Amino acid sequence: MLTWICAYHRWVEAFHIIAAISWMVGMLYLPRLYVYHSKVRYGSEGDSLLSLMERRLLLYIMNPAMLATLATGISLAVAEGYYVFLWFKIKFLLILAMLTIHALLAKYGRDLRRNACRHSPLYFRILNETVTALMVAIVVMVVVRPFM
């Protein structure tokens, strides 16, 4: 079933890396936009502009990149049998955490557009650093592959 992935492993892997970078760019930028958004007055020109930027980032960059990352990552994991290794299981848990934050970011965007978000700029800064820490841990799991 996944023999074509083995034949095109390097291409699938390259696309996976490109998609993951695109997803991470959004995951790092969106909380920063929320820091600024949480400081502007609801209904102002800044509120409208930030809402538009956030929505476009999520819908046109982050969501497709996340789906491409997951599709190529799962395909590679199954084709190469990575799922049996502890480093991959840890990476998988870290990815689940990243997906949870992605969903939270989507929710916070809806809340900000409705003036229903009660989180402070500090909260979004901490969330931004959490994404960074997860990203670093994921890269370490993939490159170093500890616990082999």
DSSP file (Angstrom, degrees, kcal/mol; ACC not computed):
  #  RESIDUE AA STRUCTURE BP1 BP2  ACC     N-H-->O    O-->H-N    N-H-->O    O-->H-N    TCO  KAPPA ALPHA  PHI   PSI    X-CA   Y-CA   Z-CA
    1    1 A M              0   0    0      0, 0.0     3,-0.4     0, 0.0     4,-0.1   0.000 360.0 360.0 360.0 -47.0    0.0    0.0    0.0
    2    2 A L    >>  +     0   0    0      1,-0.2     4,-1.3     2,-0.1     3,-0.7   0.078 360.0 113.6-102.4  23.5    2.7    2.5    1.0
    3    3 A T  H 3> S+     0   0    0      1,-0.3     4,-2.0     2,-0.2    -1,-0.2   0.839  71.3  61.3 -65.0 -31.2    5.4    1.2   -1.4
    4    4 A W  H 3> S+     0   0    0     -3,-0.4     4,-1.9     1,-0.2    -1,-0.3   0.835  99.7  56.3 -63.8 -30.1    5.2    4.4   -3.4
    5    5 A I  H <4 S+     0   0    0     -3,-0.7     7,-0.2     2,-0.2    -1,-0.2   0.905 105.8  50.1 -67.1 -40.2    6.3    6.3   -0.3
    6    6 A C  H >< S+     0   0    0     -4,-1.3     3,-0.9     1,-0.2    -2,-0.2   0.902 111.3  49.1 -62.7 -39.5    9.4    4.1    0.0
    7    7 A A  H 3< S+     0   0    0     -4,-2.0    -1,-0.2     1,-0.2    -2,-0.2   0.843 124.0  30.6 -68.3 -33.4   10.2    4.8   -3.7
    8    8 A Y  T 3X S+     0   0    0     -4,-1.9     4,-2.7    -5,-0.2     3,-0.4  -0.062  80.3 134.3-114.7  30.8    9.8    8.5   -3.2
    9    9 A H  H <> S+     0   0    0     -3,-0.9     4,-3.0     1,-0.2     5,-0.2   0.881  71.5  49.0 -50.0 -49.8   10.9    8.7    0.4
   10   10 A R  H  > S+     0   0    0      1,-0.2     4,-2.4     2,-0.2    -1,-0.2   0.874 112.8  48.0 -62.8 -38.0   13.2   11.7    0.0
   11   11 A W  H  > S+     0   0    0     -3,-0.4     4,-2.5     2,-0.2    -1,-0.2   0.914 113.5  46.5 -68.8 -42.5   10.5   13.7   -1.8
   12   12 A V  H  X S+     0   0    0     -4,-2.7     4,-2.4    -7,-0.2    -2,-0.2   0.916 114.0  49.2 -64.1 -42.3    7.8   12.8    0.8
   13   13 A E  H  X S+     0   0    0     -4,-3.0     4,-2.4    -5,-0.3    -2,-0.2   0.905 110.5  50.3 -63.6 -41.9   10.3   13.7    3.6
   14   14 A A  H  X S+     0   0    0     -4,-2.4     4,-2.5     2,-0.2    -2,-0.2   0.926 111.9  47.2 -62.0 -45.0   11.2   17.0    1.9
   15   15 A F  H  X S+     0   0    0     -4,-2.5     4,-2.7     1,-0.2    -1,-0.2   0.879 110.1  54.2 -64.6 -37.0    7.5   17.9    1.6
   16   16 A H  H  X S+     0   0    0     -4,-2.4     4,-2.6     2,-0.2    -2,-0.2   0.924 110.1  46.2 -61.2 -45.1    7.0   16.9    5.2
   17   17 A I  H  X S+     0   0    0     -4,-2.4     4,-2.5     2,-0.2    -2,-0.2   0.915 113.1  49.1 -65.4 -43.4    9.8   19.3    6.3
   18   18 A I  H  X S+     0   0    0     -4,-2.5     4,-2.2     2,-0.2    -2,-0.2   0.925 113.8  46.3 -61.4 -45.2    8.4   22.1    4.2
   19   19 A A  H  X S+     0   0    0     -4,-2.7     4,-2.6     2,-0.2    50,-0.2   0.907 112.3  50.4 -64.6 -41.9    4.9   21.6    5.5
   20   20 A A  H  X S+     0   0    0     -4,-2.6     4,-2.7     2,-0.2    -2,-0.2   0.900 110.2  49.8 -64.6 -40.7    6.2   21.4    9.1
   21   21 A I  H  X S+     0   0    0     -4,-2.5     4,-2.4     2,-0.2    -1,-0.2   0.931 111.7  48.9 -62.3 -44.5    8.2   24.6    8.7
   22   22 A S  H  X S+     0   0    0     -4,-2.2     4,-1.7     1,-0.2    -2,-0.2   0.911 112.5  48.1 -61.4 -42.8    5.1   26.4    7.3
   23   23 A W  H  X S+     0   0    0     -4,-2.6     4,-2.6    42,-0.2    -2,-0.2   0.927 111.8  49.3 -63.0 -45.1    3.0   25.1   10.1
   24   24 A M  H  X S+     0   0    0     -4,-2.7     4,-2.0     2,-0.2     5,-0.2   0.858 105.0  58.0 -66.4 -35.0    5.5   26.2   12.7
   25   25 A V  H  X S+     0   0    0     -4,-2.4     4,-2.1     1,-0.2    -1,-0.2   0.947 112.1  42.0 -57.1 -47.4    5.8   29.7   11.2
   26   26 A G  H  X S+     0   0    0     -4,-1.7     4,-2.9     1,-0.2    -2,-0.2   0.902 111.6  54.3 -65.6 -41.5    2.1   30.1   11.7
   27   27 A M  H  < S+     0   0    0     -4,-2.6    -1,-0.2     1,-0.2    -2,-0.2   0.793 114.8  41.7 -65.1 -27.3    2.2   28.5   15.2
   28   28 A L  H  X S+     0   0    0     -4,-2.0     4,-0.6    -5,-0.2    -1,-0.2   0.801 119.0  43.6 -86.6 -31.6    4.8   31.0   16.2
   29   29 A Y  H  X S+     0   0    0     -4,-2.1     4,-2.1    -5,-0.2     3,-0.2   0.871 103.4  62.1 -83.6 -38.5    3.3   34.1   14.5
   30   30 A L  H  X S+     0   0    0     -4,-2.9     4,-2.1     1,-0.2     5,-0.2   0.913 102.6  49.0 -60.8 -46.5   -0.4   33.7   15.5
   31   31 A P  H  > S+     0   0    0      0, 0.0     4,-1.8     0, 0.0    -1,-0.2   0.868 109.7  54.5 -61.0 -32.1    0.1   33.9   19.3
   32   32 A R  H  X S+     0   0    0     -4,-0.6     4,-1.7     2,-0.2    -2,-0.2   0.905 106.9  50.1 -66.2 -40.2    2.2   37.1   18.6
   33   33 A L  H  X S+     0   0    0     -4,-2.1     4,-2.9     1,-0.2    -1,-0.2   0.889 108.2  53.9 -62.0 -37.6   -0.7   38.6   16.7
   34   34 A Y  H  X S+     0   0    0     -4,-2.1     4,-2.6     2,-0.2    -2,-0.2   0.846 101.8  58.4 -66.2 -33.0   -3.0   37.7   19.6
   35   35 A V  H  < S+     0   0    0     -4,-1.8     4,-0.3     2,-0.2    -1,-0.2   0.953 113.3  38.9 -57.7 -48.8   -0.6   39.6   21.9
   36   36 A Y  H >X S+     0   0    0     -4,-1.7     3,-1.3     1,-0.2     4,-0.6   0.903 114.9  53.5 -68.0 -41.4   -1.2   42.7   19.8
   37   37 A H  H >< S+     0   0    0     -4,-2.9     3,-1.2     1,-0.3    -2,-0.2   0.876 101.6  58.4 -63.7 -38.1   -4.9   42.0   19.3
   38   38 A S  T 3< S+     0   0    0     -4,-2.6    -1,-0.3     1,-0.2    -2,-0.2   0.612 105.0  53.7 -69.5  -9.1   -5.6   41.6   23.0
   39   39 A K  T <4 S+     0   0    0     -3,-1.3    -1,-0.2    -4,-0.3    -2,-0.2   0.578  93.4  85.0 -98.5 -12.5   -4.3   45.2   23.5
   40   40 A V  S << S-     0   0    0     -3,-1.2     2,-0.2    -4,-0.6     3,-0.1  -0.568  85.8-100.7 -94.9 157.3   -6.5   46.9   20.9
   41   41 A R    >   -     0   0    0     -2,-0.2     3,-1.8     1,-0.1     6,-0.4  -0.522  43.0-104.7 -74.9 136.3  -10.1   48.2   21.5
   42   42 A Y  T 3  S+     0   0    0      1,-0.3    -1,-0.1    -2,-0.2     3,-0.1  -0.365 105.4  19.4 -60.9 134.8  -12.9   46.0   20.1
   43   43 A G  T 3  S+     0   0    0      1,-0.3    -1,-0.3    -2,-0.1    -2,-0.0   0.361  95.7 127.7  86.7  -4.8  -14.4   47.4   16.9
   44   44 A S  S <> S-     0   0    0     -3,-1.8     4,-2.0     1,-0.1    -1,-0.3  -0.227  77.1-104.6 -77.1 171.9  -11.4   49.6   16.1
   45   45 A E  H  > S+     0   0    0      1,-0.2     4,-2.5     2,-0.2     5,-0.2   0.893 123.7  52.9 -63.1 -39.4   -9.5   49.6   12.8
   46   46 A G  H  > S+     0   0    0      1,-0.2     4,-2.8     2,-0.2     5,-0.3   0.888 106.5  53.0 -62.6 -39.7   -6.7   47.7   14.5
   47   47 A D  H  > S+     0   0    0     -6,-0.4     4,-2.3     2,-0.2    -1,-0.2   0.923 111.1  46.2 -60.7 -45.9   -9.2   45.0   15.7
   48   48 A S  H  X S+     0   0    0     -4,-2.0     4,-2.1     2,-0.2    -2,-0.2   0.918 114.3  47.3 -64.3 -44.3  -10.5   44.6   12.2
   49   49 A L  H  X S+     0   0    0     -4,-2.5     4,-2.5     2,-0.2    -2,-0.2   0.931 113.7  46.6 -65.0 -46.3   -7.1   44.4   10.6
   50   50 A L  H  X S+     0   0    0     -4,-2.8     4,-2.8     1,-0.2     5,-0.2   0.894 110.6  53.6 -64.5 -39.1   -5.7   41.9   13.2
   51   51 A S  H  X S+     0   0    0     -4,-2.3     4,-2.4    -5,-0.3    -1,-0.2   0.922 110.8  46.7 -59.5 -44.2   -8.8   39.7   12.9
   52   52 A L  H  X S+     0   0    0     -4,-2.1     4,-2.4     2,-0.2     5,-0.2   0.927 113.6  47.5 -64.3 -46.0   -8.4   39.5    9.1
   53   53 A M  H  X S+     0   0    0     -4,-2.5     4,-2.4     1,-0.2    -2,-0.2   0.923 113.7  47.8 -61.5 -45.1   -4.7   38.7    9.4
   54   54 A E  H  X S+     0   0    0     -4,-2.8     4,-2.3     2,-0.2     5,-0.2   0.918 112.5  48.3 -63.1 -45.1   -5.3   36.1   12.0
   55   55 A R  H  X S+     0   0    0     -4,-2.4     4,-2.9    -5,-0.2     5,-0.3   0.925 113.1  46.8 -64.3 -44.9   -8.1   34.4   10.1
   56   56 A R  H  X>S+     0   0    0     -4,-2.4     4,-2.6     2,-0.2     5,-0.6   0.907 111.4  51.8 -64.5 -41.2   -6.1   34.3    6.8
   57   57 A L  I  X>S+     0   0    0     -4,-2.4     5,-2.9    -5,-0.2     4,-1.2   0.929 115.4  41.8 -59.6 -45.7   -3.0   33.0    8.6
   58   58 A L  I  <>S+     0   0    0     -4,-2.3     5,-2.8     3,-0.2    -2,-0.2   0.946 122.0  37.7 -67.5 -49.6   -5.0   30.2   10.2
   59   59 A L  I  <5S+     0   0    0     -4,-2.9    -2,-0.2    -5,-0.2    -3,-0.2   0.870 126.6  30.7 -74.7 -37.8   -7.2   29.2    7.2
   60   60 A Y  I  <5S+     0   0    0     -4,-2.6    -3,-0.2    -5,-0.3    -1,-0.2   0.644 134.2  16.0-102.9 -15.8   -4.8   29.6    4.3
   61   61 A I  I  X<S+     0   0    0     -4,-1.2     4,-2.0    -5,-0.6     5,-0.2   0.709 124.2  41.1-119.1 -57.6   -1.4   28.8    5.8
   62   62 A M  I  ><S+     0   0    0     -5,-2.9     4,-2.8     2,-0.2     5,-0.2   0.938 114.4  46.9 -66.7 -49.9   -1.6   27.0    9.2
   63   63 A N  H  ><S+     0   0    0     -5,-2.8     4,-2.4    -6,-0.2     5,-0.2   0.946 116.5  42.7 -62.1 -49.7   -4.5   24.6    8.5
   64   64 A P  H  > S+     0   0    0      0, 0.0     4,-2.5     0, 0.0    -1,-0.2   0.910 116.0  49.8 -62.4 -38.9   -3.3   23.3    5.1
   65   65 A A  H  X S+     0   0    0     -4,-2.0     4,-2.5     2,-0.2   -42,-0.2   0.899 110.6  50.2 -65.9 -39.5    0.3   23.1    6.4
   66   66 A M  H  X S+     0   0    0     -4,-2.8     4,-2.7    -5,-0.2    -1,-0.2   0.938 112.0  47.2 -62.6 -46.6   -0.8   21.1    9.5
   67   67 A L  H  X S+     0   0    0     -4,-2.4     4,-2.7     1,-0.2    -2,-0.2   0.909 113.5  47.8 -63.0 -42.2   -2.8   18.7    7.4
   68   68 A A  H  X S+     0   0    0     -4,-2.5     4,-2.5     2,-0.2     5,-0.3   0.895 111.7  51.1 -65.4 -39.4    0.1   18.2    4.9
   69   69 A T  H  X S+     0   0    0     -4,-2.5     4,-2.5   -50,-0.2     5,-0.2   0.936 113.4  44.6 -62.0 -46.6    2.5   17.7    7.9
   70   70 A L  H  X S+     0   0    0     -4,-2.7     4,-2.8     2,-0.2     5,-0.3   0.926 114.0  49.0 -64.9 -45.0    0.2   15.1    9.4
   71   71 A A  H  X S+     0   0    0     -4,-2.7     4,-2.0     1,-0.2    -2,-0.2   0.938 117.8  38.9 -62.8 -47.8   -0.4   13.2    6.1
   72   72 A T  H  X S+     0   0    0     -4,-2.5     4,-2.5    -5,-0.2    -1,-0.2   0.887 116.7  51.7 -71.3 -37.2    3.2   13.0    5.1
   73   73 A G  H  X S+     0   0    0     -4,-2.5     4,-2.5    -5,-0.3    -2,-0.2   0.923 111.6  45.3 -65.1 -44.8    4.4   12.3    8.7
   74   74 A I  H  X S+     0   0    0     -4,-2.8     4,-2.4    -5,-0.2     5,-0.3   0.914 113.0  51.9 -64.9 -42.0    1.9    9.5    9.2
   75   75 A S  H  X S+     0   0    0     -4,-2.0     4,-2.7    -5,-0.3     5,-0.2   0.927 112.5  44.9 -59.9 -45.8    2.8    8.0    5.8
   76   76 A L  H  X S+     0   0    0     -4,-2.5     4,-2.5     2,-0.2     6,-0.4   0.903 112.1  52.3 -65.1 -41.2    6.5    8.1    6.6
   77   77 A A  H  X>S+     0   0    0     -4,-2.5     5,-1.3    -5,-0.2     4,-0.9   0.904 115.2  40.8 -63.1 -41.4    6.0    6.7   10.0
   78   78 A V  H  <5S+     0   0    0     -4,-2.4     3,-0.3     3,-0.2    -2,-0.2   0.937 116.8  47.7 -72.2 -47.0    4.0    3.7    8.7
   79   79 A A  H  <5S+     0   0    0     -4,-2.7    -2,-0.2    -5,-0.3    -1,-0.2   0.868 121.5  36.0 -63.2 -37.0    6.2    3.1    5.6
   80   80 A E  H  <5S-     0   0    0     -4,-2.5    -1,-0.2    -5,-0.2    -2,-0.2   0.523 105.5-123.4 -96.4  -6.6    9.4    3.2    7.6
   81   81 A G  T ><5 +     0   0    0     -4,-0.9     3,-1.2    -3,-0.3    -3,-0.2   0.767  60.6 145.1  72.1  25.5    8.1    1.6   10.8
   82   82 A Y  G > < +     0   0    0     -5,-1.3     3,-2.3    -6,-0.4     6,-0.3   0.788  52.4  80.9 -64.6 -27.3    9.1    4.5   13.0
   83   83 A Y  G 3  S+     0   0    0     -6,-0.8    -1,-0.2     1,-0.3    -5,-0.1   0.599  82.2  63.9 -60.8 -11.7    6.1    4.0   15.3
   84   84 A V  G <  S+     0   0    0     -3,-1.2    -1,-0.3     4,-0.0     2,-0.2   0.631  86.5  89.0 -85.9 -13.2    7.8    1.1   17.2
   85   85 A F  S <> S-     0   0    0     -3,-2.3     4,-1.8    -4,-0.2     3,-0.2  -0.601  75.9-133.7 -91.7 146.4   10.5    3.4   18.6
   86   86 A L  H  > S+     0   0    0     61,-0.5     4,-2.4    -2,-0.2     5,-0.2   0.878 105.9  58.7 -63.0 -39.2   10.3    5.3   21.8
   87   87 A W  H  > S+     0   0    0     59,-0.4     4,-2.2     1,-0.2    -1,-0.2   0.883 107.5  48.0 -59.0 -36.8   11.6    8.5   20.3
   88   88 A F  H  > S+     0   0    0     -6,-0.3     4,-2.9    -3,-0.2    -1,-0.2   0.895 108.7  52.7 -71.5 -39.1    8.7    8.4   17.8
   89   89 A K  H  X S+     0   0    0     -4,-1.8     4,-1.9     2,-0.2    -2,-0.2   0.894 111.5  46.8 -62.9 -39.2    6.1    7.8   20.6
   90   90 A I  H  X S+     0   0    0     -4,-2.4     4,-2.2     2,-0.2    -1,-0.2   0.921 112.1  50.4 -66.5 -43.5    7.5   10.8   22.5
   91   91 A K  H  X S+     0   0    0     -4,-2.2     4,-2.5    -5,-0.2    -2,-0.2   0.906 107.8  54.2 -59.2 -41.3    7.4   12.8   19.3
   92   92 A F  H  X S+     0   0    0     -4,-2.9     4,-2.2     1,-0.2    -1,-0.2   0.907 108.1  48.6 -60.5 -43.2    3.8   11.7   18.7
   93   93 A L  H  X S+     0   0    0     -4,-1.9     4,-1.9     2,-0.2    -1,-0.2   0.886 111.0  50.7 -64.4 -38.7    2.8   12.9   22.2
   94   94 A L  H  X S+     0   0    0     -4,-2.2     4,-2.1     2,-0.2    -2,-0.2   0.882 109.0  51.5 -65.8 -37.6    4.5   16.2   21.5
   95   95 A I  H  X S+     0   0    0     -4,-2.5     4,-2.8     2,-0.2    -2,-0.2   0.894 106.6  53.9 -65.3 -39.9    2.6   16.5   18.2
   96   96 A L  H  X S+     0   0    0     -4,-2.2     4,-2.1     2,-0.2    -2,-0.2   0.901 108.4  49.7 -60.3 -40.0   -0.6   15.9   20.0
   97   97 A A  H  X S+     0   0    0     -4,-1.9     4,-2.2     2,-0.2    -2,-0.2   0.907 110.5  50.0 -63.4 -41.2    0.3   18.8   22.3
   98   98 A M  H  X S+     0   0    0     -4,-2.1     4,-2.4     1,-0.2    -2,-0.2   0.897 109.8  50.6 -64.4 -40.3    1.0   20.9   19.3
   99   99 A L  H  X S+     0   0    0     -4,-2.8     4,-2.3     2,-0.2    -1,-0.2   0.876 108.3  53.0 -64.5 -37.3   -2.4   20.0   17.7
  100  100 A T  H  X S+     0   0    0     -4,-2.1     4,-2.4     2,-0.2    -2,-0.2   0.922 110.1  47.0 -63.2 -44.1   -4.1   20.9   21.0
  101  101 A I  H  X S+     0   0    0     -4,-2.2     4,-2.9     2,-0.2    -2,-0.2   0.893 109.0  55.3 -65.0 -38.7   -2.5   24.3   20.9
  102  102 A H  H  X S+     0   0    0     -4,-2.4     4,-2.0     2,-0.2    -2,-0.2   0.936 109.9  46.2 -57.2 -47.1   -3.4   24.7   17.2
  103  103 A A  H  X S+     0   0    0     -4,-2.3     4,-2.2     1,-0.2    -2,-0.2   0.901 112.1  50.9 -63.9 -41.0   -7.1   24.1   18.2
  104  104 A L  H  X S+     0   0    0     -4,-2.4     4,-3.0     1,-0.2    -2,-0.2   0.905 107.7  53.1 -62.6 -41.1   -6.8   26.5   21.1
  105  105 A L  H  X S+     0   0    0     -4,-2.9     4,-2.0     1,-0.2    -1,-0.2   0.896 108.2  50.4 -61.8 -39.6   -5.4   29.2   18.8
  106  106 A A  H  X S+     0   0    0     -4,-2.0     4,-1.8     2,-0.2    -1,-0.2   0.920 112.3  47.6 -62.9 -42.8   -8.3   28.7   16.5
  107  107 A K  H  X S+     0   0    0     -4,-2.2     4,-2.6     1,-0.2    -2,-0.2   0.917 110.2  51.4 -63.6 -44.3  -10.7   29.1   19.4
  108  108 A Y  H  X S+     0   0    0     -4,-3.0     4,-2.7     1,-0.2    -1,-0.2   0.858 106.8  54.7 -64.5 -33.9   -8.9   32.2   20.8
  109  109 A G  H  X S+     0   0    0     -4,-2.0     4,-2.1     2,-0.2    -1,-0.2   0.925 109.3  46.9 -62.9 -44.4   -9.2   33.8   17.3
  110  110 A R  H  X S+     0   0    0     -4,-1.8     4,-1.3     1,-0.2    -2,-0.2   0.922 112.9  50.4 -61.4 -43.2  -12.9   33.2   17.3
  111  111 A D  H  <>S+     0   0    0     -4,-2.6     5,-3.3     1,-0.2     6,-0.8   0.909 109.4  50.0 -62.7 -42.5  -13.1   34.6   20.8
  112  112 A L  H ><5S+     0   0    0     -4,-2.7     3,-1.0     1,-0.2    -1,-0.2   0.891 108.3  52.9 -64.1 -38.9  -11.1   37.7   19.9
  113  113 A R  H 3<5S+     0   0    0     -4,-2.1    -1,-0.2     1,-0.2    -2,-0.2   0.782 114.7  42.5 -66.4 -25.5  -13.3   38.4   16.9
  114  114 A R  T 3<5S-     0   0    0     -4,-1.3    -1,-0.2    -3,-0.3    -2,-0.2   0.359 112.5-117.6 -99.2   3.5  -16.4   38.2   19.3
  115  115 A N  T < 5S+     0   0    0     -3,-1.0    -3,-0.2    -4,-0.4    -4,-0.1   0.843  85.4 116.0  60.3  35.2  -14.7   40.3   22.0
  116  116 A A      < +     0   0    0     -5,-3.3     2,-0.5    -6,-0.2    -4,-0.2   0.331  35.4 110.3-113.8   4.0  -15.1   37.2   24.3
  117  117 A C        -     0   0    0     -6,-0.8    -9,-0.0     1,-0.1    -8,-0.0  -0.711  38.6-179.6 -87.0 125.9  -11.4   36.4   24.9
  118  118 A R        +     0   0    0     -2,-0.5     2,-0.3     2,-0.0    -1,-0.1   0.184  40.9 117.8-109.6  15.4  -10.3   37.1   28.4
  119  119 A H        -     0   0    0    -11,-0.1    -2,-0.1     1,-0.1     0, 0.0  -0.606  59.3-127.3 -87.3 146.5   -6.6   36.1   28.1
  120  120 A S     >  -     0   0    0     -2,-0.3     4,-1.6     1,-0.1     3,-0.2  -0.371  24.9-107.1 -84.5 164.6   -3.9   38.7   28.7
  121  121 A P  H  > S+     0   0    0      0, 0.0     4,-2.0     0, 0.0     5,-0.1   0.866 121.8  58.8 -57.2 -35.3   -1.0   39.5   26.4
  122  122 A L  H  > S+     0   0    0      1,-0.2     4,-2.6     2,-0.2     5,-0.2   0.896 100.6  55.2 -61.4 -40.5    1.2   37.6   28.8
  123  123 A Y  H  > S+     0   0    0      1,-0.2     4,-2.4    -3,-0.2    -1,-0.2   0.925 109.2  46.6 -57.6 -45.4   -0.8   34.5   28.4
  124  124 A F  H  X S+     0   0    0     -4,-1.6     4,-2.1     2,-0.2    -1,-0.2   0.834 109.9  53.7 -70.1 -31.5   -0.3   34.6   24.6
  125  125 A R  H  X S+     0   0    0     -4,-2.0     4,-2.0     2,-0.2    -1,-0.2   0.925 110.4  47.0 -64.4 -43.8    3.5   35.3   25.1
  126  126 A I  H  X S+     0   0    0     -4,-2.6     4,-2.0     1,-0.2    -2,-0.2   0.906 110.8  51.8 -64.3 -41.2    3.7   32.2   27.3
  127  127 A L  H  X S+     0   0    0     -4,-2.4     4,-2.0     1,-0.2    -1,-0.2   0.892 107.5  53.7 -61.0 -39.5    1.7   30.2   24.7
  128  128 A N  H  X S+     0   0    0     -4,-2.1     4,-1.7     1,-0.2    -1,-0.2   0.900 109.6  46.9 -61.4 -42.3    4.2   31.4   22.1
  129  129 A E  H  X S+     0   0    0     -4,-2.0     4,-2.4     2,-0.2    -1,-0.2   0.820 107.5  57.5 -70.5 -30.9    7.1   30.1   24.1
  130  130 A T  H  X S+     0   0    0     -4,-2.0     4,-2.5     2,-0.2    -2,-0.2   0.914 105.4  50.3 -63.7 -43.0    5.4   26.8   24.7
  131  131 A V  H  X S+     0   0    0     -4,-2.0     4,-2.6     1,-0.2    -2,-0.2   0.913 109.9  51.3 -60.1 -43.0    5.1   26.3   21.0
  132  132 A T  H  X S+     0   0    0     -4,-1.7     4,-2.4     1,-0.2    -2,-0.2   0.929 110.1  48.3 -60.4 -46.1    8.8   27.0   20.7
  133  133 A A  H  X S+     0   0    0     -4,-2.4     4,-2.3     1,-0.2    -2,-0.2   0.906 112.3  48.8 -62.7 -42.4    9.7   24.5   23.4
  134  134 A L  H  X S+     0   0    0     -4,-2.5     4,-2.5     2,-0.2    -1,-0.2   0.921 110.5  51.3 -62.3 -43.8    7.5   21.8   21.8
  135  135 A M  H  X S+     0   0    0     -4,-2.6     4,-2.4     1,-0.2    -2,-0.2   0.919 110.3  48.5 -60.7 -44.7    9.1   22.5   18.4
  136  136 A V  H  X S+     0   0    0     -4,-2.4     4,-2.3     1,-0.2    -1,-0.2   0.927 112.0  49.1 -61.5 -45.4   12.6   22.2   19.8
  137  137 A A  H  X S+     0   0    0     -4,-2.3     4,-2.2     1,-0.2    -1,-0.2   0.887 110.5  50.9 -63.0 -39.2   11.7   18.9   21.6
  138  138 A I  H  X S+     0   0    0     -4,-2.5     4,-2.0     2,-0.2    -1,-0.2   0.929 110.1  49.0 -64.3 -45.4   10.2   17.5   18.4
  139  139 A V  H  X S+     0   0    0     -4,-2.4     4,-2.9     1,-0.2     5,-0.4   0.906 110.3  51.6 -62.0 -41.1   13.3   18.3   16.3
  140  140 A V  H  X>S+     0   0    0     -4,-2.3     4,-2.0     1,-0.2     5,-1.1   0.921 108.6  51.3 -61.4 -43.4   15.5   16.7   19.0
  141  141 A M  H  <5S+     0   0    0     -4,-2.2     4,-0.5     3,-0.2    -1,-0.2   0.897 116.2  41.1 -60.5 -39.9   13.4   13.5   18.8
  142  142 A V  H  <5S+     0   0    0     -4,-2.0    -2,-0.2    -5,-0.1    -1,-0.2   0.907 123.9  34.0 -77.3 -42.7   13.7   13.3   15.0
  143  143 A V  H  <5S+     0   0    0     -4,-2.9    -3,-0.2    -5,-0.2    -2,-0.2   0.935 129.8  30.3 -82.2 -48.1   17.3   14.3   14.6
  144  144 A V  T  <5S-     0   0    0     -4,-2.0    -3,-0.2    -5,-0.4    -2,-0.1   0.839  83.8-159.5 -80.9 -34.0   19.0   12.8   17.7
  145  145 A R    > < -     0   0    0     -5,-1.1     3,-0.5    -4,-0.5    -4,-0.1   0.958  16.6-166.4  50.4  60.9   16.5    9.9   18.0
  146  146 A P  T 3   +     0   0    0      0, 0.0   -59,-0.4     0, 0.0    -1,-0.1  -0.217  62.7  40.2 -68.5 167.3   17.3    9.2   21.7
  147  147 A F  T 3         0   0    0    -61,-0.1   -61,-0.5     1,-0.1   -60,-0.2   0.759 360.0 360.0  66.4  27.2   16.1    6.0   23.4
  148  148 A M    <         0   0    0     -3,-0.5    -1,-0.1   -62,-0.1    -3,-0.0   0.484 360.0 360.0 -75.3 360.0   16.9    3.8   20.3
